Amino acid sequence: MKKVLLASLVVALFAGMAMAQADQTATVDVSVNVNGVWSIALSSGTVDFGNMDPGANATAGVTATVRTNQKVAWYLKLNKDQDLTHTTDATESIPSASFLYAGSGGAGTWVDGQFQSAATTAYTATVAEQKAAAGIDLTTTYDLTIPADAVAGTYTNTITYTLTATP
């Protein structure tokens, strides 16, 4: 009986000591650096209209996928390096008025028109698109009409797409 009483007294003593202890806390500071995303990828690096007769018209499209989490106003600019120029006779070209573009996709504003030598704003993103890390698909449809007096041969140029924060 003495042992039971002694054991009960010890348990009560430890229980009382446990209740008398103040709570203790510790903290962990957590941080993360999210990498910036600022990229443009094209669905194709070439557009080949194939064989066309003078006076014929054709369209082809290229999709630019823009990804950004910069939370800044951004723009898609387009420009040409030259008119569509004959590969063996540089005096022959297809004028800009015969090679147009029209944009689609995104929630922003498109400005359709002729390709210029200087980078020209074709698309202006909305505020909601400033955080588009998953990507926004912007399609540019090229519309080519071969002039009736075009000289036979291959014509080429390069179209540049620029993702920029400058209007």
Long-range contacts (C-beta under 8 A, 24 or more apart in sequence): 34-69, 36-69, 36-70, 37-67, 37-68, 37-69, 37-70, 37-133, 38-67, 38-68, 38-70, 38-163, 39-66, 39-67, 39-68, 39-163, 40-64, 40-65, 40-66, 40-67, 40-76, 40-161, 40-162, 40-163, 41-65, 41-67, 42-161, 47-142, 49-144, 52-144, 52-146, 53-146, 54-146, 54-147, 54-148, 54-149, 54-150, 55-145, 55-146, 55-147, 55-148, 56-145, 56-146, 57-143, 57-144, 57-145, 57-146, 58-143, 58-144, 59-141, 59-142, 59-143, 59-144, 60-141, 60-142, 60-144, 61-139, 61-140, 61-141, 61-142, 62-139, 62-140, 62-142, 62-159, 63-105, 63-137, 63-138, 63-139, 63-140, 64-137, 64-138, 64-139, 64-140, 64-161, 65-135, 65-136, 65-137, 65-138, 66-125, 66-132, 66-135, 66-136, 66-138, 66-163, 67-132, 67-133, 67-134, 67-135, 67-136, 68-130, 68-131, 68-132, 68-133, 68-163, 69-131, 69-132, 69-133, 70-130, 70-165, 71-130, 71-131, 72-130, 72-165, 73-124, 73-125, 73-127, 73-130, 73-165, 73-167, 74-125, 74-129, 74-130, 74-163, 74-164, 74-165, 75-121, 75-123, 75-124, 75-125, 75-163, 75-164, 75-165, 75-166, 75-167, 76-121, 76-122, 76-123, 76-125, 76-138, 76-161, 76-162, 76-163, 76-164, 77-119, 77-120, 77-121, 77-122, 77-161, 77-162, 77-164, 78-115, 78-116, 78-119, 78-120, 78-122, 78-140, 78-159, 78-160, 78-161, 78-162, 79-115, 79-116, 79-117, 79-118, 79-119, 79-120, 79-159, 79-160, 79-162, 80-115, 80-116, 80-117, 80-157, 80-158, 80-159, 80-160, 81-117, 81-157, 81-158, 81-160, 82-117, 82-157, 82-158, 83-157, 84-144, 84-155, 84-156, 84-157, 85-155, 85-156, 85-157, 86-151, 86-153, 86-154, 86-155, 87-153, 87-154, 87-155, 87-156, 88-153, 89-151, 89-153, 92-150, 92-151, 92-153, 92-155, 93-155, 94-144, 94-146, 94-147, 94-150, 94-155, 95-147, 98-144, 98-145, 98-146, 98-147, 99-142, 99-143, 99-144, 99-145, 100-142, 100-143, 101-140, 101-141, 101-142, 101-143, 102-140, 102-141, 102-143, 103-138, 103-139, 103-140, 103-141, 104-138, 104-139, 104-141, 105-136, 105-137, 105-138, 105-139, 106-136, 106-137, 106-138, 115-157, 115-159, 119-160, 119-162, 119-164, 121-167, 124-167
